[in-house]
Amino acid sequence: MFVFSYHPIALALLLAVSVTVANAQAVAMSVSPVTLDMSTSSNNTGQIRVVNDGATPLPVEIIISRIELNEAGEMTTKPAGQEFLVFPPQALLAPGSTQNFRIQWVGDPQIMQSQSYVFSVNQVPVRMPQGKSGVQVVFNFATIVNVAPTGGRAALDLVSAGIGKDDKGRPHPTLTVKNPGNIHAKLTDATIRVSGGTWSETLRPEQLRQVMGVGLVQPGKTRHFLLPLDLPAGVNQVSASIDYKPAK
C-alpha cells in the first residue's frame, strides 16, 4: 500500500477537498473554523468541527504544532508542549457525521504575548486487507489557533508600500506592515487605501477576507503582502494607508 498525504496548511485557504482512492469510494472531509482566537483566561476554550461528507468511515486525529511566520508568510513549526487539552484526541467519523473536538488552553496563564498554533486534523491511513494493495490519498487540514494574553494590544503600522508581481508576472500593489503590539493582528481586520496618480482603490475587511484568508501578523513581526488589486497601465508608484480596527 502506498499512502499519499496532502497537507494544505496555508493561511490563505484551508478548504475541504474531495478525492477518490484506490477502491473508488469517495472520501471528503471539511474542517472549520479556519482560525480560532482564544485567550488565557475567560475565553480559553473552543472547538474544531470536522464533517465526514464521504461514503466511508473516516478516522482522524488532532496534532498540535507551535508556528512562527516570517516576513513572506512562510511557516515554521515545532511540536507543541502540553498547552492544550483536546477531547477527543482522535475519532472515527461515520459517513455523514460530524465531530466537535473541544480544546482548552491549560498553558501558562501569564504569557506576555500571543502564541500561534496549527491544529492539524489528520486523516489516519487505513490498513488494507491482507493480500490487497492500492493507493490511499489521505488529507490533513488545519485550524490556526491564536492564544492572547489578557492585557495588551494589537496594532498594525504601515512600513512601506510598493509594487510587486504575482506568479504570472502581473503587477500588484504591495504592503509591508509591522505589529508593534503584544497581541496577534490580522491584515483582514484593516481597511486599506492604495493610490497612484489619478488611480485609487479601497479594500475593506470583508473584501480582504474573501481573497486573502487570514493575514496573520504575530506580535513584534513584520509581514509583506501582495494585494489583490490590478494596477492600471502607467501606475509606476503607489502610496497606501491602513485603518486597523481589531475584530471583537
C-alpha positions in Angstrom: 0.0 0.0 0.0 1.2 3.5 -0.9 -0.1 6.4 1.1 0.0 9.9 -0.4 -0.6 12.7 2.1 -1.9 16.0 1.0 -1.2 18.7 3.7 -2.7 22.1 2.8 -1.6 24.1 5.9 -1.8 27.5 4.4 -3.0 30.7 6.0 -4.8 31.8 2.8 -7.0 28.9 2.0 -7.9 25.8 4.1 -10.6 24.2 2.2 -12.4 20.8 2.1 -11.2 18.6 -0.7 -12.8 15.5 -2.2 -10.7 12.7 -3.7 -11.2 9.2 -5.0 -9.0 6.5 -3.5 -7.9 3.2 -5.0 -11.1 1.4 -4.0 -13.1 4.0 -6.0 -15.0 5.2 -2.9 -15.2 9.0 -2.4 -13.7 10.5 0.7 -14.4 14.1 1.7 -13.6 16.0 4.9 -14.3 19.6 5.9 -12.8 21.4 8.9 -14.0 24.7 10.5 -13.2 27.3 11.6 -10.2 28.4 9.6 -8.9 30.4 12.6 -9.8 30.4 16.2 -8.9 33.2 18.7 -8.6 32.4 22.4 -7.3 34.0 25.5 -5.5 32.7 28.6 -8.5 33.4 30.9 -12.2 33.7 30.3 -12.1 32.7 26.6 -9.7 29.8 27.0 -11.9 27.1 25.3 -13.1 26.5 21.8 -14.0 23.8 19.3 -13.0 22.5 15.9 -15.7 21.0 13.8 -15.0 18.1 11.4 -17.5 16.8 8.9 -17.3 13.5 7.1 -19.1 14.2 3.8 -17.8 10.9 2.3 -19.3 7.4 1.9 -16.8 5.6 4.2 -15.8 5.8 7.8 -13.2 8.5 8.4 -10.5 8.1 11.2 -8.9 11.4 12.2 -6.6 12.6 14.8 -5.5 16.1 16.1 -1.8 17.1 16.0 -0.7 20.4 17.5 2.3 22.4 16.5 3.6 25.9 17.5 4.1 28.1 14.5 6.1 31.2 13.5 5.7 33.2 10.3 8.4 35.1 8.6 8.0 38.3 6.6 6.9 36.3 3.5 4.3 34.4 5.5 6.3 31.1 5.3 5.6 28.9 8.3 8.0 27.1 10.5 6.6 24.6 13.1 7.8 22.8 16.2 5.9 20.3 18.4 3.7 21.9 21.0 4.1 21.0 24.6 1.2 20.4 27.0 -0.5 23.8 26.4 -3.9 22.3 25.4 -6.4 19.7 26.3 -8.1 18.1 23.3 -11.2 15.9 23.7 -11.4 13.6 22.0 -7.8 13.5 20.6 -8.9 11.2 17.8 -12.2 9.9 16.5 -13.8 7.6 13.9 -16.5 9.5 12.0 -19.3 7.6 10.4 -20.3 8.7 6.8 -22.3 11.9 7.0 -21.5 12.5 10.7 -19.9 15.5 12.5 -17.4 15.5 15.3 -16.7 18.5 17.5 -13.2 18.4 19.1 -13.2 20.5 22.2 -9.9 22.3 23.0 -8.9 24.2 26.2 -5.8 26.2 26.9 -4.0 24.9 30.0 -0.7 26.6 29.4 0.9 29.5 31.1 -1.9 32.0 32.1 0.7 34.8 32.3 2.1 34.6 28.7 3.5 38.0 27.7 2.4 37.9 24.0 0.1 36.0 21.7 1.2 32.5 20.7 0.0 30.8 17.5 -0.6 27.1 16.8 -1.7 24.9 14.0 -4.2 22.2 14.9 -3.8 19.6 12.1 -6.8 17.4 11.6 -5.1 14.4 10.0 -6.9 11.6 8.3 -5.3 8.3 9.6 -4.4 5.8 6.8 -6.5 2.6 7.0 -4.7 -0.7 7.0 -5.5 -2.6 3.7 -6.8 -6.2 4.0 -4.1 -8.8 3.7 -3.3 -9.6 0.0 -4.7 -6.3 -1.3 -2.8 -3.3 -2.4 -3.6 0.2 -3.6 -3.0 3.8 -3.2 -4.6 5.8 -0.4 -4.8 9.5 -0.6 -5.1 11.0 2.9 -5.8 14.6 3.7 -4.6 16.8 6.5 -6.5 20.1 7.2 -5.8 22.7 9.8 -7.1 25.4 12.0 -4.9 28.2 13.1 -5.4 28.9 16.9 -4.1 32.1 18.4 -3.9 32.5 22.2 -3.6 36.0 23.5 -2.7 37.3 27.0 -5.5 39.1 28.9 -3.8 42.5 28.6 -2.1 44.4 25.8 -3.0 45.5 22.3 -2.8 44.5 18.7 -1.7 47.1 16.1 -0.6 47.4 12.5 1.8 50.0 11.4 2.5 50.7 7.7 6.2 50.2 7.0 6.1 50.7 3.2 4.1 50.4 0.0 5.4 49.3 -3.4 4.7 47.3 -6.5 5.3 43.6 -6.9 4.4 40.9 -9.3 2.2 37.8 -8.9 3.2 34.3 -10.2 2.0 35.3 -13.7 4.1 38.4 -13.8 1.2 40.8 -13.3 1.9 43.9 -11.2 0.1 44.5 -7.9 0.5 46.9 -5.0 2.4 45.5 -2.0 2.3 46.4 1.6 4.8 45.8 4.4 3.3 46.1 7.9 4.5 45.6 11.4 2.7 44.6 14.6 4.3 46.6 17.4 1.8 45.2 20.0 1.9 42.0 22.1 -1.4 40.6 20.7 -1.6 39.0 17.2 -3.1 41.2 14.4 -4.8 40.3 11.1 -4.5 42.4 8.0 -8.1 41.3 7.1 -9.3 43.5 10.0 -8.0 46.6 8.3 -9.3 49.0 5.7 -6.5 49.6 3.1 -6.4 52.5 0.8 -4.0 52.4 -2.2 -3.4 55.1 -4.8 -1.1 56.1 -7.6 -1.5 59.1 -9.8 -5.2 59.5 -10.5 -6.0 55.9 -9.6 -7.1 54.8 -6.2 -8.8 51.8 -4.6 -10.1 50.8 -1.1 -10.1 47.3 0.2 -12.4 46.7 3.2 -12.2 43.9 5.7 -15.0 41.8 4.1 -13.2 42.0 0.7 -9.8 41.1 2.2 -11.3 38.0 4.0 -12.6 36.7 0.7 -9.4 36.9 -1.2 -6.5 36.9 1.4 -7.6 34.4 4.0 -6.2 35.4 7.4 -3.2 37.8 7.0 -1.8 36.9 10.4 0.9 39.3 11.8 2.4 37.9 15.0 3.5 40.2 17.9 6.7 42.1 17.0 6.7 40.7 13.5 6.8 42.3 10.0 4.8 40.9 7.1 4.9 41.6 3.4 1.7 41.3 1.4 0.8 41.3 -2.3 -2.6 43.0 -2.5 -5.3 41.6 -4.8 -5.6 44.7 -6.9 -4.7 45.0 -10.6 -2.7 48.1 -11.3 -3.7 50.1 -14.3 -1.1 50.8 -17.0 1.1 53.8 -16.3 1.0 53.5 -12.5 4.6 53.0 -11.5 4.5 54.2 -7.9 1.9 53.7 -5.2 1.1 55.1 -1.7 -1.1 53.5 0.9 -2.8 54.0 4.3 -4.2 51.5 6.8 -7.1 51.9 9.2 -6.8 48.9 11.5 -9.6 48.1 13.9 -9.2 44.7 15.6 -12.3 42.5 15.4 -14.1 42.0 18.7 
